[in-house]
Amino acid sequence: MRTRIRIAISLALLISACRAQTANPGFREEPIAQASPGAELESSVIGEKHIAWVEKRNGKRTVHLDGTQQGGIFDEVKHLTLAAHESHVAFFGKRDSAWIFVLDGQEHAQRYKNTTSVEFQPAGSSYAYCACQGRACRLTVDGTETSPEYQDVSYPQYSPDGKRLAFFGKRQKRWIAVIDGKEFGPELEDFWASAWGFTHKGNFFVAGYSGGRKGGWSYVVDGVAGPQFDVLSPISFSADAHYAYAGATSKSGFKKDKPTGTIVLDGKALDPTYEGRGFGGAALSIFGGVTETMLGGVRDLDGDFHGVSSPQFSPDGKLAYAARRGDGNVVVFIDGKSGPAFDDVSNFLIFGDDASHYAYVARSGEEFITVLDGHSGAHFAPGKRGATQVGWIALKDKDHVAFESVSGGRVFKAGETARALRTVVLDGGALKEYDAFNISYFEFGDAGHYSFVVRGASGSNDLINIDGHESRLYSDVLRTHPAEEGKSATYVARDGSRFFRVTYSPEKAPPSGVPTAAIPSVN
């Protein structure tokens, strides 16, 4: 019995020691904040200098900024926001069935039935939100209602320079944009909630649905509507204010005819159009994550499936997109010039900072192929599950290309889970493979160094990988600062109710090429 007790004590001491260290001596932790004892941490917002979070205890919520409670006790909390300059924190708390606006810890007197998120003015001191009292909905700026009454409202948006403010109001089942206090543009039956706002030049755009028997989705830019489609890509703007997007239409129903894809430049459809592969079991393109239903609205378009991909502009204003010219003949066009043909091309095309170099990933059979400056490079075979998807692509100068290879099974391809076999392919060679939700925050460092975060590396927990060296597992990795020359990489991570600043120092890490296995959190 005494021997068993000694073994149990030894194991407890070992676990306690694991709590105090990370998996790799190159990683160092500094505690920076912690939720109240016995409270459950529901959500958090991380800034450069401050951390705000929501705690839950006995069914009630409180908000804390760097450990100091903001406002009172609420039944629910939503829209927790830090201003970009972090001089203000705002949220809405629900008490006695009404929503209360709280700014910098002060509860405002007005009570609302429903509210939108809070928007802070870029490079300014104002704030705005939309809210409803009963059926009357209005815009509020700096605590004062400033708009006419509507039956429903969207969240507001400032222009990038902070000089203009817009939102959508609903009246008699139609939506209208309200910009700088004036109604603007055509009335819409619906609009895409995440596809509207101001460009860096101050132009206003929205992806709207016009309704009617021949109605469809179109972009409205500065009040002028473009051609209509069943589905639109995100819109792209060049530095000199040109814009482009792609649209696809299936004539006789989404599950019968092949889609026809079109590129639209400055509101005008370009010739020619391209026929997508469309639907049909094994012939279905899954490289871009497309399922057997061509969903309407705003989506990332896939060149093989829709006929054209989502377009973008290079830093010097050249239009780039992928298009399908036939089976096994998907090409990338840049400034009207086509590259080599493949079975499919990833939606992620990346340009270097000076626009003289670009890269993308193509698929040929079950292999991924890196294409740099129009020339086919390294081939990569993902394994038994084959080439399913590319999560992202990164380019450093013209020498280094990295991308996330995703190999998913039937459940992943059906869109029922994000978990799949994922690995970073760096200059044609695969790094460690993870069964994870995604790989994010990839950054190139100096002299061939790299770093990334693995989401869901074990269960719902994340880890940091720097040059093959792994941190321990965290509940969440929240903010990253890649290493600069002569400096260490830093991260903000959460483990349960505790927040840490995690620093990686290469000189304290094991020799390069000898990664250390992660030690799981024991909380």
Protein Blocks (a to p, Z undefined) as FASTA:
>chain_A
ZZmmmmmmmmmmmmmmmmmpcfblkbccddfbdcdehiacfbdcddfkbccddddeehia
cddeehiaghjddfbdchiacdfklpaccddddeehiacddeehiacfbdcfbdcddddd
ehiabdcddddehjaccddeehiafbdcdfbdcdddddfkopaccddddeehiacddeeh
iaedjddfbdcfklgcddfkopacddddeejjkbccdddeehiacdddfbdcdddddfko
pacddddddfkojklbccdddddeehiacddddddebiahjlpcfklopafbdcehjddd
dfklnopacddddfkopacddddfbehiacddeehiacdddfbdcfbdcddfkopaccdd
ddehjaccddeehiacddddebjnopfbdfbdcdehjlbccdddddddfklmnopafbdc
ddddeehiacdddddfbdchiacdeehiacdddehkgojbccddeehiacdddfbdfbdc
dddehiacdddddehjaccdddddfklpccehiacdddddfZZ
